């Protein structure tokens, strides 16, 4: 495998915008929750959320992923009305402040929340449950917007006990294929689907290592690939296993360098969208990969 193989030539369309996925894109994480595992409570006001959005855009994000319900292990479920109260005003305020060019993704599994957010100006549905909730697939077809289908087993309070696979890569692919089939049967356009192997959800250290080593196998599904590992437990385990005491037991933000390295491994294997808390660091890594890729192509004999 070449270090600089071109990314698959996918394109997303919505709200008169076009997102060319033949180059890497950064999805900046904007949690408007009090209890997210890394930044819960930091952006709970509309003003703080908009300011953080502007910062991430300045650092290189082309997509902002807004979440109103934490899906960390054992997270407390949030009611639909409360989730809408957190998310919809932020979408409206971002549109008012930064305009229509930025792509806004909504991290939700609720059909009602995505409908309200889409009315307010959202472009992408990022669903960790891959349209499993009642009415979700029909809503995705109705709204006719891009949908990210993530692999997860169970719910946040049960997923850690469901990491039993015969072959994690083959099993995750097969389970994603089932969700793709459900979406297509409901009328969702294939051109609107994006897949996410679900790092941090119902997978242990060894399974994460296997997935990250063989992400290129997901190309056979024929859809754009989103990669999201930012600040997750696997990265902490990598640092703890390094045998360098200074790297162990760090704050979650200290996982960002190894997360940026993982992002490059994912891009090398075909991932077009990198979901991250640290946009600036990820943008620096992608700048290196992009420039070396262009150099490699222009100087090929």
Secondary structure, 3 states (H helix, E strand, C coil): CCCCCCCCCCEEEECCEEEECCCCEEEEEEECCCCCCCCCCCCCCHHHHHHHHHHHHHHCCCEEEEECCCCCCCCCCCCHHHHHHHHHHHHHHHHHHHCCCCEEEEECCCHHHHHHHHHHCCCEEEECCCCCCCCHHHHHHHHCCEEEEECCCCCCCCHHHCCCCCCHHHHHHHHHHHHHHHHHHHCCCHHHEEEECCCCCCCCHHHHHHHHHCHHHHHHHCCEEEEECCCCHHHHHHHHCCCCHHHCCCCHHHHHHHHHHHHHHHHHCCCCEEEECCHHHHHHHHHHHHHHHHHHHHCCC
